[in-house]
Amino acid sequence: MASVPVARLTALSQGYGGQRIIKDLSLSIESGVTGLLGPNGAGKTTLFRTLATVAPPRSGVLELFGEPVDSERDARRARRRIGYLPQDFGYYPAFSVKDFVSYCAWLREVPSRDVASATEKALAAVRLSDRSRDRMKSLSGGMLRRAGIAAAIVGSPSLLLLDEPTVGLDPAQRLDFRDLIRSLARAGTAVVLSTHLVEDVGAACDAVLVLNEGSVVHRGTPRQLAELAGPAAPGDSPLERGYMTVLGAGRPAEEAAC
């Protein structure tokens, strides 16, 4: 029997004020690591806010873990299983790194008896154990990003949404990050990674979605996207050229199975 998708959107529309950003979108998020690519304004952050239940859909159906999310009660239940790192995340500057991650565990309703061990595990995963007592306001940009990743993964969520997680990380830290999300996927977490760094998608993702103007214009594996590269498309790698080719086409490519 086929497994139930971790997330499913059906004819979903989303926007703010009078602006519609996502238009009649239908897609499923499966296990493994999915990369989300798209230009600025494509709707990636809006899609993440919807999947994270921060913003209810304007229309259509959102299902998480096999259940429709129709109310605040449904959303709260789903949030216990979701880790979310926004591109710009908030924190109390005077909190220690450990306090910040523990607080995020509490917000996700990780059982009290597990908060301390879950926090230690998350800090170790991003190599911040030795900085656990440092104040958040004292961290460098890269360390602050790693603290945010720790807050997103604490408590071993079933769905992990990471919006531009490698901003501010140096090359070695980006390699560590790729290893981390691959290990999380092997442990059963479905990871969705939004990024402008196409090489991160090629190195770490099982599947890739390309979003443009609120619609999915390509779905497949990184290799399938690279194979679409046009001979004159800009880019320094086949994957970058495939991505630019899909955006330049201006129409949905034939959907490929992940």
N, C-alpha and C positions, 0 to 999 in steps of 0.2 A: 504494500500500500504506500502511495506517495506521501512524503512528509508534508506537514502543514507549514507554509511559509511563516517566517518570523514576523513579517509585516506584509500587508497587502493593501494597496490603494485601488479603489474602483471609481472611475469617473470623478475624480477628486478635483475640485477647484479651490483656490486659496488666494487671498490678497489682503490688502490693507486699505482702508478708506474706500475710495472709488477705483482703486487700481487692482486689477486682477493679474496676479503674477504666475500662478500655476493654473493651467487650463485643461480640464477634462482629462486628468492624468490617471492612467491605470498601470500598475506595475507591482511586482512581488519582490521582496527581499528574502533571499534564502540564506542558509548557513554559509560560513566561509567569510572571506574578505571581499567586499565590493567597493570599488573605487568610483567616486562621483566626480566627473569632470564637467567643466562648462565655463564660459566667460563670465566676467562680472555682470550681475544683473540677470543671470540665467534662471535664478530661482532656487539655487542650491541651499542657501541658508533658510529660505522659506520652507523648503521641503523638510529640512532637518527639524525646524521648529514644529512642524506638523507631526512628524514621526515621534518627536519627544513629548507630544501632547501639550506643548506650551501654547500653541494656537490651534483651536478647533477648526476643522474644515468648514469652508463656507457652504460647500455642497459635496455630495459624494459620500463614499464609505471608507473609513479607516478601520482596519482590523490589525490587532497586535496579539501575537501568540495564539492565534486562532479564534479570538473573541472580538466582536465589534466594540468600538469605543464610541459610545453614544451619550455619555454623561460624565460629569466631573468625578463621580464615584468610579466609573470604568477607568478614567484616565489616571486617577490616583493609584488604583490597583496595578495598572500597567507600569507606572513610573518606578515601582519597586524593582522592576526587572530591566530598567533602562539606565545606561550610563551615557551622559551627554556632556561633551566639551564644546561650548560655543567658541566662535573665533575670538570674541572678547568676553571673558568671564569675570564675574565679580568676586570679591573677597574682602575680608576685614584685614587691613594692613597690619594691625597689631597681633593678629593670630600667628602662632607658630605654624610651620608647615604641617606638623602632626595634628594640631588642633583643627586646621583647615580641612584636612582629609577626613578626620574623625567626624567633623561637623557634616560634611557631605554624606558620609555613611549614615549618620543619624537622619538626615533629610530623606534618604532613600529607604528608611525604616529597616536598615540592617539590624538584626536582633542585638540588643545591648551586650549580651555575652560574647558576641562575635566582633564587635566594633574594634577593639584593640588589636586583635590578631589580623583582622582584615586590613586595618590601617598600616600595620607593619609590613604586610605582604605587598600592598600597593606601593609603598614607598621604596621597598627593596626592588620592585619590578622596574622602577624608573631611576634607580640608583640615587635616591635622596635620603637614604637611612641616616647618613652621617650629617645631614642638614636638617633633621627633623625638628630641632629646637630653634632653628633660625626663624626670624620674623618674616612674614610674607613680603613686607615692604623692603626687605634687605636683599631680595633675590634678584639675580640678573634676569634678562629676558628669557634666556634659554631655560634656566632653572624654574622660573615662574611657569613656563609652558609645561615642564615636566611635572610640576606640582598639580597643574590642571589635569594632566593625563592621569595622574594617580587618583585624583578625586573622581574622575570618570570611571575608572576601573575598579574602585574599592567595592568590595562585596560581590565581585564576580557577576556582573549583569549578564543577562541573556542577549541583549541588544546593545551594542556600543556605537554611538554616533560621535564622530570626531570631525570637527570643522576646522580645517587648516591646522592640524596638530603639530606639524613640524616647523612652523614659523618660529624663527629664533634659535632653532637647534643647529649645532655645527654638524659637519659630515659624519663624525663618529657617533654622535647622538642620534642622528637620523638612521644609521645602520642599526643601532640598538633598538630604536623604535620599531623598525620593520620586523626585527626578531620578536619583539614583544607582541605585536598584533598577530603575527603568525602563530605564536604559542597560545594566545587567547583563542584563536579560531580552532586550533587543534583541541582545546579544552571544551569547546562547544559554544563559545560566544560568536554571535553573528556581528561582524564589524562592518560599518559603513564609513568610509574615509573620503571626505571632501577635500580636494587639494588643487592647486594650480601646478604642482610639481608632477609632471607626467611620469617622470622616472620612478617616483615612489609607487605609482599605480602599477607600472610594469614589473617592479621588483617584488611587490608584496600582495597584490590583489589576484583573486581567482576570477573575478568578473569586473566589468566596467560599464557604467552608464554615462552617456554624454547627454547633458541637459542644455537646451538652448531655448530661450524665450518661453520658459515654462513647460516645455514638452521634451520627452525623451526622443532624441534623434538617432541614437544608436545604443544597442545593448548587445553585449557579447563578452568574449574573453579579451585580455590585452593583446594576445596574438592575432585574434580576428580583427581588432581595430587596426593593428599595424599593417595587416594585409590589405587594408583599404587605401593605403597611402598613394596619393596621386604623384606622378613623376615630377610635377612642378610645384607641389605643395611645400610651404616653408616648414622648417624644423630641422633639428640636429639628429634625429633618430627616426626609424620607421614608425614608432608609436606616436611621436609628436606629429609626424607628417600625416599619419592616419587620422589623428584627432583633428588637425586643421582641415583635412579633406572633408571630413564629416560636417564640420561647422560651415565650410564653404558651400556644401551641397544645398543647404537651406531647406532640406526636406528629410523626413524620417528615412533612415536606411532600413533595409530588410532586417528584422529582428533575428538575432542569432541566439540559439540556446546557450545558457551559461554552463 
